[in-house]
Amino acid sequence: MKIKRIAITLLIVLVLGIILSCTEAELTSSLYLTSDEEHIAMGIGTLFMTYLIEAAYRMDPDTPEMSGLAGTYNDSEGSFSFTYTNFNFDTEDEEDTIIEGSFLLNGTHSRTISGTTTTESLDITLDVSDGNTTERITVKIDLTFEGSNEEPTNLLFKVNGKSFTKAEVEALFDFDEDDE
């Protein structure tokens, strides 16, 4: 349970950091993120959340908290393949509640390497429930990298059926200090 709490805490800090940074950068034009910016932040947050869960899984795949997650990871080349099947990312326990409600993940996250081309694909459905209502968030991200290039040569970024371009995603994290 400690691994799960650490992952949840890191995720909360990460998402809040992204939202606060973006909001701070946009204070001159708006006090709130636009709907599109919120969707992009949700997509990036979901991607990072899966990285955190998968790191915990690689450390100890047999813990009860990892029920509903299966996968493989190749340390030598960095490829992986994970499948979420009703993975219950519930944050409630007897001692403490970090977030009310529950999170249920379904989908896949993989990275393949063929020659000098790396392709990463995330196709996740996240159901967020407060006990009375459930909100469904779908995130589809496909990235292709050539060689040691850190910039993707191809990007598909889709949240709740809405597609975003590479420029729109990058704009959320582009903080031009000269505008101050």
C-alpha contacts under 8 A as a table, 3 or more apart, distances in Angstrom:
res1	aa1	res2	aa2	distance
1	M	4	K	5.15
1	M	5	R	6.32
1	M	65	E	6.70
2	K	5	R	5.06
2	K	6	I	6.15
3	I	6	I	5.14
3	I	7	A	6.16
3	I	56	A	6.48
4	K	7	A	5.12
4	K	8	I	6.09
4	K	53	I	7.86
4	K	56	A	7.66
4	K	65	E	7.01
5	R	8	I	5.01
5	R	9	T	5.99
5	R	91	T	7.54
6	I	9	T	5.12
6	I	10	L	6.09
7	A	10	L	5.14
7	A	11	L	6.05
7	A	49	M	7.88
7	A	52	L	5.90
7	A	53	I	6.70
7	A	56	A	7.68
8	I	11	L	5.04
8	I	12	I	6.15
8	I	91	T	7.58
9	T	12	I	5.16
9	T	13	V	6.20
10	L	13	V	5.11
10	L	14	L	6.00
11	L	14	L	5.00
11	L	15	V	6.07
11	L	45	G	7.51
11	L	48	F	7.46
11	L	49	M	5.95
11	L	52	L	7.69
12	I	15	V	5.31
12	I	16	L	5.95
13	V	16	L	5.22
13	V	17	G	5.83
14	L	17	G	5.04
14	L	18	I	6.19
14	L	45	G	7.46
15	V	18	I	5.12
15	V	19	I	6.15
15	V	41	A	7.51
15	V	45	G	5.76
16	L	19	I	5.07
16	L	20	L	5.86
17	G	20	L	5.16
17	G	21	S	5.85
18	I	21	S	5.19
18	I	22	C	6.03
18	I	41	A	7.13
19	I	22	C	5.18
19	I	23	T	5.95
19	I	33	L	7.90
19	I	41	A	7.13
20	L	23	T	4.99
20	L	24	E	5.90
21	S	24	E	5.11
21	S	25	A	6.10
22	C	25	A	5.12
22	C	26	E	6.25
22	C	33	L	7.46
22	C	172	L	6.62
22	C	173	F	7.06
23	T	26	E	5.13
23	T	27	L	6.08
23	T	30	S	7.83
23	T	31	L	6.46
23	T	32	Y	6.16
23	T	33	L	6.26
24	E	27	L	5.24
25	A	28	T	7.69
25	A	175	F	6.34
26	E	29	S	5.58
26	E	30	S	5.69
26	E	31	L	6.90
26	E	32	Y	7.88
26	E	33	L	7.97
27	L	30	S	5.18
27	L	31	L	5.26
27	L	32	Y	7.96
28	T	31	L	7.78
30	S	33	L	7.37
33	L	36	D	7.88
33	L	37	E	5.59
33	L	38	E	6.02
34	T	37	E	5.08
34	T	38	E	6.22
35	S	38	E	5.09
35	S	39	H	6.28
36	D	39	H	5.06
36	D	40	I	6.27
37	E	40	I	5.10
37	E	41	A	6.12
37	E	172	L	6.69
38	E	41	A	5.06
38	E	42	M	6.09
39	H	42	M	5.05
39	H	43	G	6.22
39	H	159	V	6.05
39	H	160	N	7.89
40	I	43	G	5.07
40	I	44	I	6.21
40	I	159	V	7.17
40	I	164	F	7.83
40	I	169	V	6.43
40	I	172	L	7.82
41	A	44	I	5.16
41	A	45	G	5.88
42	M	45	G	4.99
42	M	46	T	6.00
42	M	159	V	7.79
43	G	46	T	5.14
43	G	47	L	6.28
43	G	139	V	5.81
43	G	140	K	8.00
43	G	157	F	7.88
43	G	158	K	7.72
43	G	159	V	6.15
44	I	47	L	5.08
44	I	48	F	6.26
45	G	48	F	5.17
45	G	49	M	5.95
46	T	49	M	4.93
46	T	50	T	6.23
46	T	139	V	7.48
47	L	50	T	5.33
47	L	51	Y	6.50
47	L	122	L	7.34
48	F	51	Y	5.00
48	F	52	L	6.34
49	M	52	L	5.15
49	M	53	I	6.24
50	T	53	I	5.06
50	T	54	E	5.93
50	T	109	H	7.89
51	Y	54	E	5.16
51	Y	55	A	6.10
52	L	55	A	5.14
52	L	56	A	6.36
53	I	56	A	5.18
53	I	57	Y	6.16
54	E	57	Y	4.82
54	E	58	R	6.12
54	E	82	F	7.77
55	A	58	R	5.17
55	A	59	M	6.43
56	A	59	M	5.15
56	A	60	D	6.48
56	A	61	P	7.64
57	Y	60	D	5.28
57	Y	61	P	4.54
57	Y	62	D	8.00
57	Y	66	M	6.35
57	Y	69	L	7.88
58	R	61	P	5.89
58	R	73	Y	7.70
60	D	63	T	6.08
61	P	66	M	6.10
62	D	66	M	6.75
62	D	67	S	7.89
63	T	66	M	5.65
63	T	67	S	7.49
64	P	67	S	5.58
65	E	88	N	7.92
66	M	69	L	5.70
66	M	87	F	7.46
67	S	87	F	6.48
67	S	88	N	7.72
68	G	84	Y	5.80
68	G	85	T	4.88
68	G	86	N	5.67
68	G	87	F	4.36
68	G	88	N	7.23
69	L	82	F	7.02
69	L	83	T	5.81
69	L	84	Y	4.76
69	L	85	T	6.32
69	L	87	F	6.08
70	A	82	F	5.69
70	A	83	T	5.37
70	A	84	Y	6.75
71	G	80	F	7.37
71	G	81	S	5.37
71	G	82	F	4.07
71	G	83	T	6.07
72	T	80	F	5.53
72	T	81	S	5.40
72	T	82	F	6.44
73	Y	78	G	7.09
73	Y	79	S	6.05
73	Y	80	F	4.25
73	Y	81	S	6.59
74	N	77	E	5.89
74	N	78	G	5.47
74	N	79	S	5.30
74	N	80	F	6.03
75	D	78	G	5.22
75	D	79	S	7.37
77	E	113	I	7.74
78	G	111	R	7.71
79	S	110	S	7.34
79	S	111	R	4.95
79	S	112	T	5.23
79	S	113	I	6.43
80	F	109	H	7.93
80	F	110	S	5.28
80	F	111	R	5.19
80	F	112	T	6.90
81	S	108	T	7.43
81	S	109	H	5.97
81	S	110	S	4.19
81	S	111	R	6.46
82	F	108	T	5.64
82	F	109	H	5.24
82	F	110	S	6.10
83	T	106	N	7.53
83	T	107	G	5.86
83	T	108	T	4.53
83	T	109	H	6.62
84	Y	87	F	5.60
84	Y	105	L	6.02
84	Y	106	N	4.67
84	Y	107	G	5.09
84	Y	108	T	6.05
85	T	105	L	6.83
85	T	106	N	4.92
85	T	107	G	6.75
86	N	104	L	5.82
86	N	105	L	5.65
86	N	106	N	5.48
87	F	104	L	5.52
87	F	105	L	5.01
87	F	106	N	6.55
88	N	102	S	7.43
88	N	103	F	6.11
88	N	104	L	4.76
88	N	105	L	6.63
89	F	102	S	6.45
89	F	103	F	4.87
89	F	104	L	5.71
89	F	105	L	7.22
90	D	101	G	7.13
90	D	102	S	4.49
90	D	103	F	5.56
90	D	104	L	7.53
91	T	97	T	6.41
91	T	98	I	6.21
91	T	99	I	6.01
91	T	100	E	7.29
91	T	101	G	7.49
91	T	102	S	6.51
92	E	96	D	6.76
92	E	97	T	4.90
92	E	98	I	6.94
92	E	99	I	7.11
92	E	100	E	6.92
92	E	101	G	7.50
92	E	102	S	7.70
93	D	96	D	5.84
93	D	97	T	6.33
94	E	97	T	7.98
97	T	100	E	6.53
99	I	102	S	7.93
100	E	130	D	6.61
101	G	128	V	7.22
101	G	129	S	5.35
101	G	130	D	4.12
101	G	131	G	6.15
102	S	128	V	5.85
102	S	129	S	5.27
102	S	130	D	6.54
102	S	131	G	7.86
103	F	126	L	6.63
103	F	127	D	5.63
103	F	128	V	4.74
103	F	129	S	6.51
104	L	126	L	5.67
104	L	127	D	5.05
104	L	128	V	6.66
105	L	124	I	6.75
105	L	125	T	5.80
105	L	126	L	4.80
105	L	127	D	6.59
106	N	124	I	5.72
106	N	125	T	5.25
106	N	126	L	6.69
107	G	122	L	7.86
107	G	123	D	5.50
107	G	124	I	4.40
107	G	125	T	6.14
108	T	121	S	7.79
108	T	122	L	5.92
108	T	123	D	5.32
108	T	124	I	6.10
109	H	120	E	7.56
109	H	121	S	5.65
109	H	122	L	4.36
109	H	123	D	6.33
109	H	124	I	7.61
110	S	120	E	5.65
110	S	121	S	5.35
110	S	122	L	6.58
111	R	118	T	6.97
111	R	119	T	5.57
111	R	120	E	4.19
111	R	121	S	6.38
112	T	118	T	5.80
112	T	119	T	5.36
112	T	120	E	6.49
113	I	116	T	7.10
113	I	117	T	5.79
113	I	118	T	4.49
113	I	119	T	6.44
114	S	117	T	5.32
114	S	118	T	6.47
116	T	146	E	5.81
116	T	147	G	4.71
116	T	148	S	7.94
117	T	144	T	6.96
117	T	145	F	5.75
117	T	146	E	4.74
117	T	147	G	6.13
118	T	144	T	5.66
118	T	145	F	5.06
118	T	146	E	6.47
118	T	147	G	7.78
119	T	142	D	7.24
119	T	143	L	5.66
119	T	144	T	4.47
119	T	145	F	6.41
120	E	141	I	7.90
120	E	142	D	5.69
120	E	143	L	5.13
120	E	144	T	6.47
121	S	140	K	7.50
121	S	141	I	5.72
121	S	142	D	4.47
121	S	143	L	6.49
122	L	139	V	7.25
122	L	140	K	5.49
122	L	141	I	5.04
122	L	142	D	6.43
123	D	138	T	7.60
123	D	139	V	5.86
123	D	140	K	4.53
123	D	141	I	6.62
124	I	138	T	5.87
124	I	139	V	5.31
124	I	140	K	6.54
125	T	136	R	6.85
125	T	137	I	5.74
125	T	138	T	4.46
125	T	139	V	6.38
126	L	136	R	5.76
126	L	137	I	5.06
126	L	138	T	6.25
127	D	134	T	6.28
127	D	135	E	5.65
127	D	136	R	4.52
127	D	137	I	6.32
128	V	134	T	5.41
128	V	135	E	5.14
128	V	136	R	6.38
128	V	137	I	7.90
129	S	132	N	6.97
129	S	133	T	5.69
129	S	134	T	4.20
129	S	135	E	6.37
130	D	133	T	5.93
130	D	134	T	6.72
131	G	134	T	7.56
137	I	159	V	7.21
137	I	160	N	5.78
138	T	158	K	7.98
138	T	159	V	5.62
138	T	160	N	4.87
138	T	161	G	7.28
139	V	157	F	7.75
139	V	158	K	5.84
139	V	159	V	4.62
139	V	160	N	6.47
140	K	156	L	7.39
140	K	157	F	5.98
140	K	158	K	5.04
140	K	159	V	6.43
141	I	155	L	7.31
141	I	156	L	5.37
141	I	157	F	4.59
141	I	158	K	6.26
142	D	154	N	7.69
142	D	155	L	5.68
142	D	156	L	4.89
142	D	157	F	6.65
143	L	152	P	5.99
143	L	153	T	7.58
143	L	154	N	5.67
143	L	155	L	4.80
143	L	156	L	6.60
144	T	152	P	5.37
144	T	153	T	5.66
144	T	154	N	5.03
144	T	155	L	6.71
145	F	148	S	7.58
145	F	149	N	6.27
145	F	150	E	7.10
145	F	151	E	6.82
145	F	152	P	4.74
145	F	153	T	5.55
145	F	154	N	7.23
146	E	149	N	5.79
146	E	152	P	7.50
146	E	153	T	6.80
149	N	152	P	7.25
152	P	155	L	6.43
155	L	165	T	7.47
155	L	166	K	6.19
156	L	163	S	7.41
156	L	164	F	7.43
156	L	165	T	7.31
156	L	166	K	7.81
157	F	163	S	5.76
157	F	164	F	5.46
157	F	165	T	6.92
157	F	166	K	7.74
158	K	161	G	5.90
158	K	162	K	5.32
158	K	163	S	4.26
158	K	164	F	6.09
159	V	162	K	5.37
159	V	163	S	6.62
164	F	168	E	6.05
164	F	169	V	6.72
165	T	168	E	5.18
165	T	169	V	6.41
166	K	169	V	5.24
166	K	170	E	6.10
167	A	170	E	5.08
167	A	171	A	5.91
168	E	171	A	5.09
168	E	172	L	6.76
169	V	172	L	5.65
169	V	173	F	7.39
170	E	173	F	5.43
170	E	174	D	6.16
171	A	174	D	4.89
176	D	179	D	6.02
177	E	180	E	5.99
